[in-house]
Amino acid sequence: MLTAFCRRAALLAFLLLPTLAAVAANPPTPRPPDTAWLTKLLTESAVLRQHHVGVSLIDATTGETLYEQQADRYFLPASTMKLFSLYAGLHLLGDSLSSLRYVRHQDSLIFWGTGDPTLLHGDVPSRRAFDFLASRPEKLYYASVPCVSAFGPSWSWDDYNYYYQPERGPFPLYGHTVRFYARTGPTPHLRLVPRYFAPVVEPMPANYPVASDDHVRRAVLENRFFVLPWAKNWIDETPFRVGPELTRLLLQDTLHRPVVAVPFRSHATETVYTVRGLPADSLYRRMLQVSDNFLAEQLLLMCAGQLRPDSLNSALPIKVTLANYLRDLPDAPHWVDGSGLSRQNLVTPRDLTVLLLKLHQEVTEARLLSLLAAGGGHGTLRRVYRDPKGPWLWGKTGTLSNTHNLCGYLRTKSGRLVAFSFLNNNYVVPTSAVRAEMERVLTQVRARW
């Protein structure tokens, strides 16, 4: 009886061989996830249904499109544009930053900037260029390389006073901001970094227009700083006006040695040396995790300097990156600055997820996720997307008035890594309400997929 059973099993296996072979050669297409529940969450939300919402989800490993809603529509991206700046940096910069360039003429050293923002920066400080200049035996001559204007296209002029909008420049020092440290006590004390600006700091005049949360106001067109009285300790940063002569004077004051200004000229026929600075990832990490606009703008200027050392024009690396490295984006982005401060930037949700997919393909996953803010961990996501077992979402936020976006990667309960973009434009409710709805939706994506 057992022998007869074996014969029948062998015959059945023989008859099924062609079918099994066909299945092996042409495996079935994975069944797409059910998404009706996701559409319902988005369209029936009392918060989300009153403004423009765009969503795009892609499997970061396979590239499979998992879900789209208005993914081909253009949105104001805000600081999610920093992902484009990161991509430009990865392709145009090396592993470390170029801090300055110089040539030598007998007893003279002529140097100029590369756009590196880290020299004596308050949060990502580098002293390599400083130590180099301080130790040189030659006479120092500073040449200001041609550079873009201090502000980007369509930046808000009335944000000039706030830490998140310093002016751009070819040779930044101190992050182009004055850092104020106010202390209370029997004798209230105010400390400045750099101290160079101490003579132009004065008490706030009566009836001077200030916002309710201001500590310091700078005169619009000059480096004069007005400080309000204080009853508790605080630390604040205020951008200063930038120019070649001020850069020379700051260098001279900081180095404690003479620095002479000379006109910039091309040195194509001479040996040009470069002083290397910090690892590039240290800049990328700070730029992305806390959404530092100044670092993003200077990153594009450094990219410009790699392409054309005699001019720092951020339009050049934007053009080169789009033409050579991002030609396969589904929609042509309108990309005008490095930080996303400009309201002229426009991208589609699917552009952002394809960019995230390309980043995941070109950068090791551990390194890539370490550069981004982590939900419940650090950066702009430290208070949201929490899980006591550890991060499950890593991303880049983008916020302007009436705009809040989030792009990045989330790990689902099943282990799938999903690249996503979730863009919200033209809402009038508090941003906290939009942020809470986004977390509710993405938490469901994590649980169901």
Solvent accessible surface area in square Angstrom, and as a share of the most:
residue,aa,sasa,rsa
1,M,211,0.94
2,L,133,0.66
3,T,87,0.50
4,A,29,0.23
5,F,119,0.50
6,C,70,0.42
7,R,154,0.56
8,R,149,0.54
9,A,48,0.38
10,A,63,0.49
11,L,108,0.54
12,L,104,0.52
13,A,55,0.43
14,F,136,0.57
15,L,111,0.55
16,L,80,0.40
17,L,99,0.49
18,P,93,0.59
19,T,78,0.45
20,L,106,0.53
21,A,64,0.50
22,A,54,0.42
23,V,79,0.45
24,A,83,0.64
25,A,77,0.60
26,N,110,0.56
27,P,98,0.62
28,P,108,0.68
29,T,124,0.72
30,P,99,0.62
31,R,224,0.82
32,P,94,0.59
33,P,30,0.19
34,D,99,0.51
35,T,36,0.21
36,A,71,0.55
37,W,30,0.11
38,L,1,0.00
39,T,56,0.32
40,K,121,0.51
41,L,35,0.17
42,L,3,0.02
43,T,67,0.39
44,E,103,0.46
45,S,5,0.03
46,A,71,0.55
47,V,34,0.20
48,L,2,0.01
49,R,155,0.56
50,Q,144,0.64
51,H,19,0.08
52,H,99,0.44
53,V,6,0.03
54,G,0,0.00
55,V,3,0.02
56,S,1,0.00
57,L,1,0.01
58,I,10,0.05
59,D,8,0.04
60,A,2,0.01
61,T,108,0.63
62,T,99,0.58
63,G,28,0.27
64,E,55,0.25
65,T,76,0.44
66,L,10,0.05
67,Y,17,0.07
68,E,83,0.37
69,Q,35,0.16
70,Q,66,0.30
71,A,5,0.04
72,D,73,0.38
73,R,136,0.50
74,Y,105,0.40
75,F,6,0.03
76,L,19,0.10
77,P,0,0.00
78,A,0,0.00
79,S,15,0.09
80,T,0,0.00
81,M,0,0.00
82,K,0,0.00
83,L,1,0.01
84,F,0,0.00
85,S,0,0.00
86,L,0,0.00
87,Y,3,0.01
88,A,0,0.00
89,G,0,0.00
90,L,44,0.22
91,H,63,0.28
92,L,22,0.11
93,L,21,0.11
94,G,41,0.39
95,D,131,0.68
96,S,32,0.21
97,L,1,0.00
98,S,9,0.06
99,S,9,0.06
100,L,0,0.00
101,R,21,0.08
102,Y,19,0.07
103,V,1,0.01
104,R,117,0.43
105,H,68,0.30
106,Q,181,0.80
107,D,83,0.43
108,S,20,0.13
109,L,0,0.00
110,I,25,0.13
111,F,0,0.00
112,W,7,0.03
113,G,2,0.01
114,T,3,0.02
115,G,0,0.00
116,D,9,0.05
117,P,0,0.00
118,T,0,0.00
119,L,10,0.05
120,L,28,0.14
121,H,14,0.06
122,G,44,0.42
123,D,54,0.28
124,V,17,0.10
125,P,79,0.49
126,S,5,0.03
127,R,126,0.46
128,R,118,0.43
129,A,3,0.03
130,F,28,0.11
131,D,69,0.36
132,F,32,0.13
133,L,1,0.00
134,A,47,0.36
135,S,85,0.55
136,R,45,0.17
137,P,123,0.78
138,E,20,0.09
139,K,121,0.51
140,L,3,0.02
141,Y,48,0.18
142,Y,4,0.01
143,A,1,0.00
144,S,33,0.21
145,V,2,0.01
146,P,71,0.44
147,C,43,0.26
148,V,32,0.19
149,S,76,0.49
150,A,28,0.22
151,F,70,0.29
152,G,8,0.07
153,P,52,0.33
154,S,60,0.39
155,W,23,0.08
156,S,54,0.35
157,W,180,0.63
158,D,74,0.38
159,D,32,0.16
160,Y,13,0.05
161,N,4,0.02
162,Y,55,0.21
163,Y,132,0.50
164,Y,73,0.28
165,Q,3,0.01
166,P,7,0.05
167,E,1,0.01
168,R,13,0.05
169,G,3,0.03
170,P,19,0.12
171,F,8,0.03
172,P,1,0.01
173,L,3,0.01
174,Y,31,0.12
175,G,5,0.05
176,H,3,0.02
177,T,8,0.05
178,V,0,0.00
179,R,41,0.15
180,F,0,0.00
181,Y,38,0.14
182,A,0,0.00
183,R,93,0.34
184,T,57,0.33
185,G,43,0.41
186,P,147,0.92
187,T,112,0.65
188,P,77,0.48
189,H,103,0.46
190,L,38,0.19
191,R,106,0.39
192,L,9,0.05
193,V,54,0.31
194,P,8,0.05
195,R,161,0.59
196,Y,70,0.27
197,F,4,0.02
198,A,33,0.26
199,P,117,0.73
200,V,53,0.31
201,V,32,0.18
202,E,63,0.28
203,P,109,0.69
204,M,32,0.14
205,P,56,0.36
206,A,93,0.72
207,N,156,0.80
208,Y,62,0.24
209,P,107,0.67
210,V,61,0.35
211,A,41,0.32
212,S,128,0.82
213,D,108,0.56
214,D,12,0.06
215,H,55,0.24
216,V,3,0.02
217,R,34,0.13
218,R,2,0.01
219,A,12,0.09
220,V,71,0.41
221,L,143,0.71
222,E,82,0.37
223,N,32,0.17
224,R,92,0.33
225,F,0,0.00
226,F,6,0.03
227,V,9,0.05
228,L,44,0.22
229,P,125,0.78
230,W,61,0.21
231,A,101,0.78
232,K,149,0.63
233,N,82,0.42
234,W,19,0.07
235,I,95,0.48
236,D,38,0.20
237,E,40,0.18
238,T,2,0.01
239,P,1,0.01
240,F,3,0.01
241,R,76,0.28
242,V,37,0.21
243,G,23,0.22
244,P,83,0.52
245,E,90,0.40
246,L,28,0.14
247,T,11,0.06
248,R,42,0.15
249,L,53,0.26
250,L,3,0.01
251,L,2,0.01
252,Q,59,0.26
253,D,67,0.35
254,T,24,0.14
255,L,13,0.07
256,H,163,0.73
257,R,53,0.19
258,P,99,0.62
259,V,1,0.00
260,V,72,0.42
261,A,57,0.44
262,V,40,0.23
263,P,122,0.77
264,F,43,0.18
265,R,123,0.45
266,S,64,0.41
267,H,13,0.06
268,A,96,0.74
269,T,137,0.80
270,E,53,0.24
271,T,87,0.51
272,V,58,0.33
273,Y,76,0.29
274,T,54,0.31
275,V,20,0.11
276,R,108,0.40
277,G,0,0.00
278,L,29,0.14
279,P,73,0.46
280,A,3,0.02
281,D,32,0.16
282,S,35,0.22
283,L,1,0.00
284,Y,3,0.01
285,R,84,0.31
286,R,73,0.27
287,M,0,0.00
288,L,0,0.00
289,Q,25,0.11
290,V,60,0.34
291,S,24,0.16
292,D,25,0.13
293,N,15,0.08
294,F,8,0.03
295,L,0,0.00
296,A,0,0.00
297,E,2,0.01
298,Q,0,0.00
299,L,0,0.00
300,L,0,0.00
301,L,0,0.00
302,M,5,0.02
303,C,0,0.00
304,A,0,0.00
305,G,1,0.01
306,Q,76,0.34
307,L,68,0.34
308,R,133,0.49
309,P,69,0.43
310,D,48,0.25
311,S,24,0.15
312,L,1,0.01
313,N,69,0.36
314,S,7,0.04
315,A,60,0.46
316,L,55,0.27
317,P,0,0.00
318,I,13,0.07
319,K,146,0.62
320,V,29,0.17
321,T,0,0.00
322,L,44,0.22
323,A,51,0.40
324,N,81,0.41
325,Y,70,0.27
326,L,6,0.03
327,R,190,0.69
328,D,93,0.48
329,L,17,0.08
330,P,59,0.37
331,D,22,0.11
332,A,82,0.63
333,P,19,0.12
334,H,92,0.41
335,W,12,0.04
336,V,32,0.18
337,D,0,0.00
338,G,0,0.00
339,S,0,0.00
340,G,2,0.02
341,L,21,0.10
342,S,0,0.00
343,R,113,0.41
344,Q,77,0.34
345,N,0,0.00
346,L,71,0.35
347,V,0,0.00
348,T,0,0.00
349,P,0,0.00
350,R,71,0.26
351,D,0,0.00
352,L,0,0.00
353,T,0,0.00
354,V,30,0.17
355,L,0,0.00
356,L,1,0.00
357,L,24,0.12
358,K,25,0.11
359,L,0,0.00
360,H,32,0.14
361,Q,126,0.56
362,E,90,0.40
363,V,11,0.06
364,T,96,0.56
365,E,59,0.27
366,A,82,0.64
367,R,89,0.33
368,L,1,0.01
369,L,18,0.09
370,S,47,0.30
371,L,0,0.00
372,L,1,0.01
373,A,0,0.00
374,A,4,0.03
375,G,2,0.02
376,G,36,0.34
377,G,43,0.41
378,H,79,0.35
379,G,10,0.10
380,T,54,0.31
381,L,4,0.02
382,R,110,0.40
383,R,160,0.58
384,V,25,0.14
385,Y,4,0.02
386,R,159,0.58
387,D,29,0.15
388,P,142,0.89
389,K,193,0.82
390,G,28,0.27
391,P,66,0.41
392,W,10,0.03
393,L,0,0.00
394,W,33,0.12
395,G,0,0.00
396,K,1,0.00
397,T,14,0.08
398,G,1,0.01
399,T,66,0.38
400,L,40,0.20
401,S,77,0.50
402,N,73,0.38
403,T,2,0.01
404,H,7,0.03
405,N,0,0.00
406,L,3,0.01
407,C,0,0.00
408,G,0,0.00
409,Y,0,0.00
410,L,0,0.00
411,R,77,0.28
412,T,5,0.03
413,K,133,0.56
414,S,89,0.57
415,G,41,0.40
416,R,73,0.26
417,L,5,0.02
418,V,0,0.00
419,A,0,0.00
420,F,0,0.00
421,S,0,0.00
422,F,1,0.00
423,L,0,0.00
424,N,0,0.00
425,N,11,0.05
426,N,96,0.49
427,Y,7,0.03
428,V,136,0.78
429,V,45,0.26
430,P,93,0.58
431,T,35,0.20
432,S,70,0.45
433,A,31,0.24
434,V,0,0.00
435,R,81,0.30
436,A,59,0.46
437,E,24,0.11
438,M,1,0.00
439,E,49,0.22
440,R,106,0.39
441,V,1,0.01
442,L,2,0.01
443,T,55,0.32
444,Q,62,0.27
445,V,0,0.00
446,R,39,0.14
447,A,55,0.42
448,R,135,0.49
449,W,25,0.09
